[in-house]
Amino acid sequence: MTASRLRQLAHRAIWGLKLQDALFRLREVATRFWLFTFVGMVLFGIIYYRHAQNELSAQRNQLSARQRAVAAAAGQAGFALRDKLEAWVLQLATATPSGRVPLT
């Protein structure tokens, strides 16, 4: 073998190793990227879930406060009116009108 041929083989071997090393690093970077992406998405999901739960509990508390305010404002007179209306609706629902039109 000539010196130039040995030099070419040496260059190919060195560049081949550098290429393999670069591909390994690329694979390592890609793996690290996807790992951090997955961890980031999981953390985002947990934080969003907690935020949504806090918002829902705040809305639930506001609704309960409004219901208590309406119950306090209506008082016993409001409950008596409700009971009368319910009895009236049930009476109308069970009554059968005499002038009923047949469906056929």
NUTIKOL-819792 format. One record per atom (N, C-alpha, C): atom name; residue in three letters; x, y, z; residue number from 1. Coordinates in steps of 0.2 Angstrom, whole numbers, always signed. Layout:
// residues N
atome/residu/c1/c2/c3/num
CA/Ala/X/Y/Z/NUM
...
// end
This chain:
// residues 104
atome/residu/c1/c2/c3/num
N/Met/+4/-6/+0/1
CA/Met/+0/+0/+0/1
C/Met/+4/+6/+0/1
N/Thr/+2/+11/-3/2
CA/Thr/+6/+17/-4/2
C/Thr/+4/+22/+2/2
N/Ala/+8/+27/+3/3
CA/Ala/+7/+31/+8/3
C/Ala/+0/+35/+7/3
N/Ser/-1/+37/+1/4
CA/Ser/-7/+41/+0/4
C/Ser/-13/+37/+1/4
N/Arg/-13/+30/-1/5
CA/Arg/-18/+25/+1/5
C/Arg/-20/+25/+8/5
N/Leu/-14/+24/+12/6
CA/Leu/-15/+23/+19/6
C/Leu/-18/+30/+22/6
N/Arg/-16/+35/+19/7
CA/Arg/-19/+42/+22/7
C/Arg/-26/+42/+20/7
N/Gln/-28/+40/+14/8
CA/Gln/-35/+40/+13/8
C/Gln/-39/+35/+18/8
N/Leu/-36/+29/+19/9
CA/Leu/-40/+25/+23/9
C/Leu/-40/+28/+30/9
N/Ala/-35/+31/+33/10
CA/Ala/-35/+34/+39/10
C/Ala/-40/+39/+40/10
N/His/-40/+44/+34/11
CA/His/-45/+49/+34/11
C/His/-52/+46/+35/11
N/Arg/-54/+41/+31/12
CA/Arg/-60/+38/+31/12
C/Arg/-62/+35/+37/12
N/Ala/-57/+32/+41/13
CA/Ala/-58/+29/+47/13
C/Ala/-60/+34/+52/13
N/Ile/-56/+40/+52/14
CA/Ile/-57/+45/+57/14
C/Ile/-64/+48/+56/14
N/Trp/-65/+50/+49/15
CA/Trp/-71/+53/+48/15
C/Trp/-77/+49/+49/15
N/Gly/-76/+42/+48/16
CA/Gly/-81/+37/+50/16
C/Gly/-83/+37/+57/16
N/Leu/-78/+37/+61/17
CA/Leu/-79/+37/+68/17
C/Leu/-82/+44/+70/17
N/Lys/-80/+49/+67/18
CA/Lys/-83/+56/+69/18
C/Lys/-90/+56/+67/18
N/Leu/-92/+53/+61/19
CA/Leu/-99/+53/+59/19
C/Leu/-103/+48/+64/19
N/Gln/-100/+42/+66/20
CA/Gln/-104/+38/+71/20
C/Gln/-105/+42/+77/20
N/Asp/-100/+45/+80/21
CA/Asp/-100/+49/+86/21
C/Asp/-105/+55/+85/21
N/Ala/-106/+58/+79/22
CA/Ala/-111/+63/+78/22
C/Ala/-118/+60/+78/22
N/Leu/-118/+54/+75/23
CA/Leu/-125/+51/+75/23
C/Leu/-127/+49/+82/23
N/Phe/-122/+47/+86/24
CA/Phe/-124/+45/+93/24
C/Phe/-126/+51/+97/24
N/Arg/-123/+56/+96/25
CA/Arg/-124/+62/+100/25
C/Arg/-131/+65/+97/25
N/Leu/-133/+64/+91/26
CA/Leu/-139/+66/+88/26
C/Leu/-145/+62/+91/26
N/Arg/-143/+56/+92/27
CA/Arg/-148/+51/+95/27
C/Arg/-149/+53/+102/27
N/Glu/-144/+55/+106/28
CA/Glu/-144/+56/+113/28
C/Glu/-148/+63/+114/28
N/Val/-147/+68/+109/29
CA/Val/-150/+74/+110/29
C/Val/-158/+73/+108/29
N/Ala/-159/+69/+103/30
CA/Ala/-166/+68/+102/30
C/Ala/-170/+64/+108/30
N/Thr/-166/+59/+111/31
CA/Thr/-169/+56/+117/31
C/Thr/-170/+61/+122/31
N/Arg/-165/+65/+124/32
CA/Arg/-166/+70/+129/32
C/Arg/-171/+75/+128/32
N/Phe/-172/+77/+121/33
CA/Phe/-177/+82/+119/33
C/Phe/-184/+79/+121/33
N/Trp/-185/+72/+119/34
CA/Trp/-192/+69/+120/34
C/Trp/-193/+68/+127/34
N/Leu/-188/+66/+131/35
CA/Leu/-189/+65/+138/35
C/Leu/-191/+72/+141/35
N/Phe/-188/+77/+140/36
CA/Phe/-189/+84/+143/36
C/Phe/-196/+86/+140/36
N/Thr/-198/+85/+134/37
CA/Thr/-204/+87/+131/37
C/Thr/-210/+83/+135/37
N/Phe/-209/+76/+136/38
CA/Phe/-214/+72/+140/38
C/Phe/-215/+75/+147/38
N/Val/-209/+76/+150/39
CA/Val/-209/+79/+157/39
C/Val/-213/+85/+158/39
N/Gly/-211/+90/+153/40
CA/Gly/-215/+96/+152/40
C/Gly/-222/+96/+151/40
N/Met/-224/+91/+147/41
CA/Met/-231/+90/+146/41
C/Met/-235/+88/+152/41
N/Val/-232/+83/+156/42
CA/Val/-235/+80/+162/42
C/Val/-235/+86/+167/42
N/Leu/-230/+90/+168/43
CA/Leu/-230/+95/+173/43
C/Leu/-236/+100/+171/43
N/Phe/-236/+102/+164/44
CA/Phe/-242/+107/+162/44
C/Phe/-248/+104/+164/44
N/Gly/-249/+97/+162/45
CA/Gly/-256/+94/+164/45
C/Gly/-258/+94/+171/45
N/Ile/-253/+93/+175/46
CA/Ile/-254/+93/+183/46
C/Ile/-256/+101/+185/46
N/Ile/-252/+105/+182/47
CA/Ile/-253/+112/+184/47
C/Ile/-260/+115/+182/47
N/Tyr/-262/+113/+175/48
CA/Tyr/-268/+115/+173/48
C/Tyr/-274/+112/+176/48
N/Tyr/-273/+105/+178/49
CA/Tyr/-279/+102/+182/49
C/Tyr/-280/+105/+189/49
N/Arg/-274/+107/+192/50
CA/Arg/-275/+110/+199/50
C/Arg/-278/+117/+198/50
N/His/-276/+121/+192/51
CA/His/-279/+127/+191/51
C/His/-287/+127/+189/51
N/Ala/-289/+122/+185/52
CA/Ala/-296/+121/+184/52
C/Ala/-300/+119/+190/52
N/Gln/-297/+115/+194/53
CA/Gln/-301/+113/+200/53
C/Gln/-302/+119/+205/53
N/Asn/-297/+123/+205/54
CA/Asn/-297/+129/+209/54
C/Asn/-303/+134/+207/54
N/Glu/-303/+135/+200/55
CA/Glu/-308/+139/+197/55
C/Glu/-315/+136/+198/55
N/Leu/-316/+129/+197/56
CA/Leu/-322/+126/+198/56
C/Leu/-325/+127/+206/56
N/Ser/-320/+126/+210/57
CA/Ser/-322/+126/+217/57
C/Ser/-324/+134/+219/57
N/Ala/-321/+139/+216/58
CA/Ala/-323/+146/+217/58
C/Ala/-330/+147/+214/58
N/Gln/-331/+144/+208/59
CA/Gln/-338/+145/+205/59
C/Gln/-343/+142/+209/59
N/Arg/-341/+136/+212/60
CA/Arg/-346/+132/+216/60
C/Arg/-347/+136/+223/60
N/Asn/-342/+139/+225/61
CA/Asn/-343/+143/+231/61
C/Asn/-348/+149/+230/61
N/Gln/-347/+152/+224/62
CA/Gln/-351/+158/+222/62
C/Gln/-358/+156/+221/62
N/Leu/-359/+150/+218/63
CA/Leu/-366/+148/+217/63
C/Leu/-369/+146/+224/63
N/Ser/-366/+143/+228/64
CA/Ser/-369/+142/+235/64
C/Ser/-370/+148/+239/64
N/Ala/-366/+153/+238/65
CA/Ala/-367/+160/+241/65
C/Ala/-374/+163/+238/65
N/Arg/-374/+163/+232/66
CA/Arg/-380/+165/+229/66
C/Arg/-387/+162/+231/66
N/Gln/-386/+155/+231/67
CA/Gln/-392/+151/+234/67
C/Gln/-394/+153/+241/67
N/Arg/-389/+154/+245/68
CA/Arg/-390/+156/+252/68
C/Arg/-393/+163/+252/68
N/Ala/-391/+167/+248/69
CA/Ala/-394/+174/+248/69
C/Ala/-401/+174/+246/69
N/Val/-403/+170/+241/70
CA/Val/-410/+169/+238/70
C/Val/-414/+166/+244/70
N/Ala/-411/+161/+247/71
CA/Ala/-415/+158/+252/71
C/Ala/-417/+163/+258/71
N/Ala/-412/+167/+260/72
CA/Ala/-412/+172/+265/72
C/Ala/-417/+177/+263/72
N/Ala/-417/+179/+257/73
CA/Ala/-421/+185/+254/73
C/Ala/-429/+182/+254/73
N/Ala/-430/+176/+251/74
CA/Ala/-436/+174/+250/74
C/Ala/-439/+172/+257/74
N/Gly/-436/+170/+261/75
CA/Gly/-438/+168/+268/75
C/Gly/-443/+162/+268/75
N/Gln/-447/+162/+273/76
CA/Gln/-453/+157/+273/76
C/Gln/-458/+158/+268/76
N/Ala/-459/+165/+267/77
CA/Ala/-465/+166/+262/77
C/Ala/-463/+163/+255/77
N/Gly/-457/+163/+253/78
CA/Gly/-455/+160/+247/78
C/Gly/-456/+153/+246/78
N/Phe/-455/+150/+252/79
CA/Phe/-456/+142/+252/79
C/Phe/-463/+141/+252/79
N/Ala/-467/+145/+256/80
CA/Ala/-474/+143/+256/80
C/Ala/-477/+144/+248/80
N/Leu/-475/+150/+245/81
CA/Leu/-477/+151/+238/81
C/Leu/-475/+145/+234/81
N/Arg/-469/+142/+235/82
CA/Arg/-466/+137/+231/82
C/Arg/-471/+131/+232/82
N/Asp/-472/+129/+238/83
CA/Asp/-477/+123/+240/83
C/Asp/-484/+124/+236/83
N/Lys/-486/+130/+236/84
CA/Lys/-493/+131/+233/84
C/Lys/-493/+130/+226/84
N/Leu/-487/+133/+223/85
CA/Leu/-487/+132/+215/85
C/Leu/-486/+125/+213/85
N/Glu/-482/+121/+217/86
CA/Glu/-481/+114/+216/86
C/Glu/-487/+110/+216/86
N/Ala/-491/+111/+222/87
CA/Ala/-497/+108/+222/87
C/Ala/-502/+109/+217/87
N/Trp/-502/+116/+214/88
CA/Trp/-506/+118/+209/88
C/Trp/-504/+114/+202/88
N/Val/-498/+114/+201/89
CA/Val/-495/+111/+195/89
C/Val/-497/+103/+195/89
N/Leu/-496/+100/+201/90
CA/Leu/-498/+93/+201/90
C/Leu/-505/+92/+200/90
N/Gln/-509/+96/+203/91
CA/Gln/-517/+96/+202/91
C/Gln/-518/+96/+194/91
N/Leu/-515/+101/+191/92
CA/Leu/-517/+102/+184/92
C/Leu/-514/+96/+180/92
N/Ala/-509/+93/+182/93
CA/Ala/-506/+88/+178/93
C/Ala/-510/+81/+179/93
N/Thr/-513/+80/+184/94
CA/Thr/-517/+74/+185/94
C/Thr/-524/+75/+183/94
N/Ala/-527/+81/+182/95
CA/Ala/-533/+82/+179/95
C/Ala/-534/+80/+172/95
N/Thr/-539/+77/+170/96
CA/Thr/-541/+75/+163/96
C/Thr/-546/+80/+160/96
N/Pro/-544/+83/+155/97
CA/Pro/-550/+88/+152/97
C/Pro/-555/+84/+149/97
N/Ser/-561/+86/+149/98
CA/Ser/-567/+83/+146/98
C/Ser/-567/+84/+139/98
N/Gly/-565/+89/+136/99
CA/Gly/-565/+91/+129/99
C/Gly/-559/+88/+126/99
N/Arg/-556/+82/+127/100
CA/Arg/-550/+80/+124/100
C/Arg/-551/+77/+117/100
N/Val/-547/+79/+113/101
CA/Val/-547/+77/+106/101
C/Val/-543/+71/+105/101
N/Pro/-547/+66/+102/102
CA/Pro/-543/+59/+101/102
C/Pro/-538/+60/+95/102
N/Leu/-533/+56/+96/103
CA/Leu/-527/+56/+92/103
C/Leu/-528/+53/+85/103
N/Thr/-532/+48/+85/104
CA/Thr/-533/+45/+79/104
C/Thr/-538/+48/+74/104
// end
